[in-house]
Amino acid sequence: MEEKKIENKAKVVEKTKQKVTRRHSYWKAIFKELAYWFLVGLFILFLDYLEFNTAEKASATFYLSMDAHRKQAFIVLFLFALIFDVVLHIIKIKKIQLYQKFIILAVSIGICYCIAVPFGQGTDEVSHFLRVYEISKKYTTFHYQDTTEFPMAFSTLANYQADRNTSYESYKQNYDSFVMNSEEKTDMINQYWNMRLYSPIQYLPQAVGVTIGRIVSDNILVIGTFGRIGGFVTWLILCAYAIKIVPNKKIFFIILCLLPVNIFSAICISGDTLTNAACMIFLAMIYRKVYLKEQVTLKDKIILLISAILIALCKIVYLPFVFLILLLNKDNFKNKREATIFMIALVILSCIIGVAWLKIGGDNLVSANEASKEQVKFILREPLRYFLIMLHTMEEKGTDFIYQFTTGYELMCHGKTMIYPIVSYCIGIAVILSLLIQEEANNLEIHVFKKTLVWLIILGTIVLIATAIYVQWTSLFEIGRYMIAGIQGRYFIPVVILLIFVINSVRLNIKQENLISFLTIMQLPVLALIMSTFVK
């Protein structure tokens, strides 16, 4: 009898504890929700006030009398914050896998960027769109002759991107001016000559979208939006697949994919969309095979081969990535002979395709920019001086690369994200933490020689990126210029992924959800900056 009383008493105590725990969790959730919206409100008000004072529009008294455009911007930003809030609650469901969480987050954030960034205002988006439209027309009408003449509406779009006074209202009032039924055409080769260096394959997703858009409408804004959707959906699928197959460092992949500059590039028409996705898949597959010591199946061979060829076609500067196939060994294949044949075939085929397109693109470059040939001669004639130029560029522009790598710096819709340096630095810290976060108990086992190979690939790719920009872009200003002009931090996103092969000794215990939530919320100041650029 006494034992029964003790048992009943224990049950009562346990139930009481459970009630207290549930009540505590309930109030904790409410507190977090209130804190989130309180901070969001203060955040948006602070950013708006900062932008208002930077513009030097009026006194603080006038600031309180908010105009209609700023009210609309406030409402949209709060809607963005609501979307993020709902999504962050959804991804806490344990049954949802990480790659599925990425899809939910990327779609939500991507929609916000697509709304905030008017078509044509992405980084060099008009130039990329001209190239995509050219490809779409060329291969759907079977009219294989190149043309550089476009309807006058394209010229209007180019003027919109060049004009810092362009606003959301400008697009609304002049929507009909983008209709492409005009017989009058203009030569726009100067707007996109450098984009003609890119392979048509690199723009295939956007070209498919643009082709559908041309069937649906004759308005550039509608056609361009379909192009955006085609590129973004392809990027989303490929990146989600990379996150799914990589056995470790999933959070690192997610954080890199969700960087503001990466989402921005993916949602706008850009040459980096397919390039970054192809690099993600190739590196994820190599990492998986090395980490799990799995055998390379026929399906894996096809994926590795296609992604390697895409890398070679999209941007020759990432061609050194294909040599990562050497990280695999005979244990990843049925026998040593199969391993040797596949590795050699992948490297040789990728190099042949990459160099072949480099020759074609190089001829286009020289015909459009004759100074590029002189720049190449300068580098070959004075390699030591060019090496010092690269070091000087890193010394002078090193800090800028942090902004460019995370938030896009000044090319993002005419807005300088360095206005919020703390945001860029915080996101940079999140990237580092995601690389060091502990997900699996096992370490990557890789020989010192192979680690050295990875470091050489990293160094070689950086040199190739700098050299390509020096030849293609800096040559327009001066031959043998003392500094490389035109390097963007976003070019190094695929290079940073290579660190998963060489940095695995430091392991931190950090909640994955907190890191993802932090990066999601950090999208708000960037979106606020973009919107303030177009609220006139």
N, C-alpha and C positions, 0 to 999 in steps of 0.2 A: 504493500500500500504506500509506504513511504517512498519507494523507488518510482512509483507512478506519479506521485506529486512532484518529485524532482524532475521527472521527464516532462511533465506538463509545464512546469515552471520554465524549463529550458526552451520549450517550444514557444512560450509566450515571449521570452527574452529575444529569441531569434526573430520572431515576427516583428517585434518592436524595432529591432535593429534594421530589418529590411525596410520597414516603413520610414525610419529615419534616413536610411540611405536613399530611398526613392525620393523622399521630400528634399533631401540635400541636392540630389541630381537635378530635380525639377527646378529648384531655385537657382542652382548653378547655371542651368541652361537659360533661364530667363535673364539672369545677370549678364551672361555672355552676349545674349541677343541685344539687350539694351546698351551694353558697352559698345557693341559693334556699330549700332546705328548712331550712337552719340559721337563716336570717333569719326564715322563716315561724314556726319554733318559738319563737325569741326574741320575735318580734312578738306572737304569741298569748299567751305567758306574761306578757309585760309588760302587755298590755291587760287580761288577766284579773286580774293582781295590782293594777293601777290601779283597776279596777272594784271589786275586793274591798275595798280600803282605803277607797274612796269610800263604800261601803256601811257601813263601820265595823262589820262583822259580828263579827270576832273577832281574836285575836292572830295573829302570823305562824305560830305553831306550829299553830294550827287550820287556817290556810291550806294547810299542807302535807298535812293529812288531808282530801283532796278528797272531797266527797260525790258521790252517784251522778248528780245532775243536772248538776253541773259537768263530770263526766267525759264525759257524753253531749254536752255543749256542745263540749268539746275535740275529741271524735271527729268531730262534724259539721263544725267549723271546719277540721280537717285534711282532711276529705273535700272541702270547698269548695276548699281550697288545691290538692288533687290535681286537681280538675276544671279549675281555672285553669291548672295546670301543663301538663296534657295539651292543653288548647285552645290555649295559647300556642305549643306545639310544632306543632300542626296549622296554625295560620295563617301559619307561616313558609314553608309550601309556596308556591313562586312562582306556580304555576298558578292558585291560588285568587285571584280578584279581590277588591278591597277591600270591595265591598258584600256578597260572600259571607262574607268574614272577619267583617264586622259581624254578619251573621245568626248565625254560629257563636258569636261572643262574647256577643251579646245573649241568645240562647237559654240558654246556659250560666249566665250571670250572673243572668238572670231566674229560672231554676229555683232557684238558691240563695236569692234573695230571697223567692220564693214559699214555700220551706220555712221560712225564718227568720222570716217575718212571718205569724203566725196570721191567718186571715180575720177581717176586722172591725177590725184594728189599724192599718190604713193611715190616712193623713191624712184625717179626716172620712169614712172608708170606709163606716161604717154609714149616714150621711146619704145618701151617693151610692148605696148599695145600695138603700135604701128608694125612692129616685126611680127607679132602674133596674127594680126589682121592680114598681113601680106602672105603669111604661111597658109592661113585658112583659105584665102582666095585662090592661091596658087595650086593647092592640092585638092580642092573641091570642084573647081571649074576646069581642071586639067589644062589650065593655061599656064604653062611652066616658064613663061618668060618673066623675068624679074621686072618690077616696076617700082618707081619711087614717087609716083603721083597719086594723090588721094583727094577726096572731096574737101571742099573748104571747111567743112565742119571739123575735120581733124586739126586744121590750123587754129580754129577757135579753141579747141581743147588744149592745144599746146600753149596758147596765150593764157588760158585759165591757170595752168600749172605755174607759169612764169610770173604771174601777177600775185603779189602778196596781199592784195586787197580783195581777192576772191573770197566769197562767203557762201554759206548755205543758201542765202537769199538769191545770190547770183545764179546758181544752178536752177533754182525754182523759177525765177523770172524768165530765164533764157533757155528753158528746156527744149523748146521747139527749134532753136537754132542748131541743135545737134542732129537734126534729121538729115539723112544722107541721100536725099533725092536731087541734090544739086548736080547739074552737068559740069559746072565749073570745077576745075581741079588745080592743085598746086603741088609743086615738087617739094617733098619734105625729107629728103635724104639727110640734110643737116641735123634733123631732129633725132635720127636713130642709126646713123652710119655705124657706130660701134656695136649696136645690137645685132647687126648682120654678121658679126663674127660668131654668134652663137648658133649651134646646130638646131635645125628644125625640131629634132627629137626633144630637145630641152624645153620646148614650148608646146609639146603635144597636148598635155591636159588642157591648157588654156585655149589652144587652137580648136579643140573639140568643143569647148564651151562657147567660144566665139562663133563657130559654125552654127551651133544651135541657136545662138542669139540672133544671127543674121536671118534665120528662118522665121523666128518669132517676131522680130521688129526691125525697123530701119533706123532706129535711134541709137547713136553711139553709146549713150549712157546705159541703155538696156543691154546692148550687145556686150559692152565691157563688163557689166555685172555678171553676165553668164560666163564670160571668160574668167572672172575672179572665182566664181563658184567651181568651175572645172578644175582650176589649179588647186584650190583649197581642199576640195574633196579628195583629190589624188594624194596630196600631201598628208592629209589626215589619215587615210587608209594605210599608206606606207609607213608613216611614223608609228601608228598604233600597232602595226604588225611587228615593227622593230622592237617596240616596248614589250610586246607579248613574248617574242622568242628569246630576248636577252634574259639569261637566268639570274643575273645579279646586276646591280647598278640601275635598276628600273627607275628609281626616283631621280637619279642623275639625268637619265634620258628624258624623263617627263619635264624636269625643270628647264633643261635646254630647249625643249620643244615649246615650252610656254613662256620663254623670254619675250618681253614685249616686242623687241625688234624682229624676232623670229615669227611670231604670230602676225605682225604687221606685214612682213615680207610674204608670208603665205597667203594672206587674205587679199593682197594687192597683186596685180599682174607683175611678175618678176622672174628673172632668170634663175634665182636661187631656190625657187619652190621645189622643183624636181631634183635639183642638185643636192640640196641638204637631205631630202628624203632618201635618195639613193645611197648617199654616204651612211646614213643612219642604219639602213638595212644591211649593207655590206659589213659594217663594223660590228653590228649586233650579232650577225651570223658567225663571223670569225671568232668573236669573244665567246659565244656559246660553245663552239666546237673545242676551243682551247680550255675553257673553264670546266665543262662537263666531260671532256675527253670522248665526245660522241663521234660516231662514224659519219662521214659525209655521204648522205644518200643521193640518189639521182635528183630528187626534188631540190636538195640543198645545192647541188652542183649547178642546176639551172638558175636558181636564185642568185648564187654568187657570180655566175658568169654574166647574167643580165645586168645586175647592179654594177659590176665592174665596168662593163661596156658603157653603161649610162654615165658613170663617173668620168670615163675617158672622153665621152662625147660632150657632156655638159660643160665641164671646165677642166682643161688640161692641167691646171695647177694642182688638182687633186689626184693626178695620175699616180704619184708615189704610193697612194693608198693600196693599190692593187698588190704591191709587194708584201702586204700583211698576210697574204696567203702563205708565205713562208713560215708563219708562226705555227701552222699545222705540221704534223709529222706523220709518219707511216701508220701510226696507231689510229689515226682518223680515217684511214682508208683500208680496203681489203688487204692490200699489200703495198710494198714499196714502189713497185712499178706503176701502179694506178696513181699513187700519190704524185710521183714525179711527172707523169704525163699530164695530169690535170693541172698541176701548179704551173708548169711551163706553158701549157696551152693558154691558160687564163692570162698570164702575164704578157705573153707575146701578142695574143689577139687584142688585148686591151691597148697595148702600146702601139700596135699597127693602126688601129682605128683612131686612137687619140692623135697620133702624129699626122695621119692622113687628113683629119679634119683641121688640125693646126695649119697644115699647108694651105688648105682651101681658105680657112679664115684669115690666115696671114696675108694671102694675096688680096683679099677684100680689104684688109686693114691698110696695106700699103697704098692701094688705089684710092682709099678715102682719106688716109692720113700719111702722107709721104714722110713726115718727120719721124714716124715710128722706125723706119729703116735706119735713119741716122742715129737714133737712140740705141738701137741694137749694136751698131758699129762702135758707138762710144763705150758701151759696156764691155764688148770684146777687146777693145783697144786699151781700156784702163780698168781692169777688174778690181784692183786694189782700191782705187778711188771710189768705184761704185760700192764696194764693201763698206767703206767709211761713210758713204751717203746713207746706206741702210741703217748703220749704227746711229748716225745723227738723227735720222727720222724717228727711230725708236726712242731716243733720248728726249726729243722735242715733243713728240706726239703720243708718248706712252700713256699719259693720263687720259687723253681723248679716246683712246681705244677702249677704255673701261666704259665710258658712256656709250660708245658706238656698239660695243659687244652686247650691252644689256638693253639700252633704251633707244638706241638709234641716233643720238646726238642731234646734229642740226639738220640733217636731210629729211627728217620725218615731218613732212607737211610744213616746211618753212619754220617749224617750231624748234627752238633750241632746248633739248631736254636737260642740258647742263644747268638750267635754271633750278632744277631740283637735283643737285649732285648727290644728296643724301640717298635719294631713291635709287640711283644707279649703283652707288656703293653697297647699299643694303642688298640689292638683287645680286650683285657680284659675290657678296658673302654667302648668300643662299646657294649659289652655284658651287662654291667651294665646299660648303657643308654637305650638299647632296652628293658630291664626289666621295666624301669621307664617311658617309653614313653607313652603318652596319646593317646589312640586309640578310646575309647568309653567314653561317659559321665558317665556311671554307674560304681559303685564300686562293687567288689565281696563281697557279704554278707555272712559271715561265722562266726559261733559262736566261742568264745574264746576257749572253750573246744576242738573244732575241729581243731583250729589252733595249739593248744598244741599237738594234735595227729600228725599233719603234722611235727612239729619240732621233735617229738620223732621218726617218721619214717626216717627223714633226718639223725638224730644222729645214729639210729640203722643201717641204710644202710652203713654209713661211717665206723662204727665199723666192720660190716660184711666184707666190702671190704678189710679193713686193715688186719683182721684176716685171710681171705682166702689167701691173698698174703703171710702172715707170715707163714702159714702152708704149702702152696704149693711150694713157691719159696725160702723164706728166710731160710727154714729148710735145704736147700742144702748147705748152708754156715756154719751155726752154730745153735745148739739148744739153745734157750733162748738168741738169739743175741740182742744186745743193741738197734738196730734200724731195722725197717722193710724195707727190700730191695725189690724193684720190683714194688712199687706202681706207677701207671701212672695217670696223671691228667685227661686223657680222660675217665677213669672209672667213674668220677664224673659228666659227662655231664648229664646223666639222673637224678642225684640227684639235680643238679642246677635247673632243670625244676620245681621241687617242690616248688620253691620260689614264683611261680605265685599264690599260695594259701595263702601265708602269708605276702607278701610285695605288698601292693596296696594303701598305703596312700600317697606316693610321686608320683606326676604325672608331667612329663615334656612335653613341646611342642617342638618337634624336627621333622624336615622333614624326613619322612621315607626313601625317595629316597636317601638322603644324607648319611644316616647310611648304607644302602645297598650298595651304590656306594663305600663308604669308605672300607667296608669289602672286596668287590670284588677286589679293587685295591691292598689291602694288601696281596692278594694271590701272587702277583708278586715277592716280596722278598723271599717268601718261595719256589716258583718254581725256582727262580734263585739259591737259595742255593742247592736245590736238583740237578739241572743240573750241577752246579759247582762240585758236588761230583763225577759225572760220566764223566766229560770232562777231559781226561788225555792227 
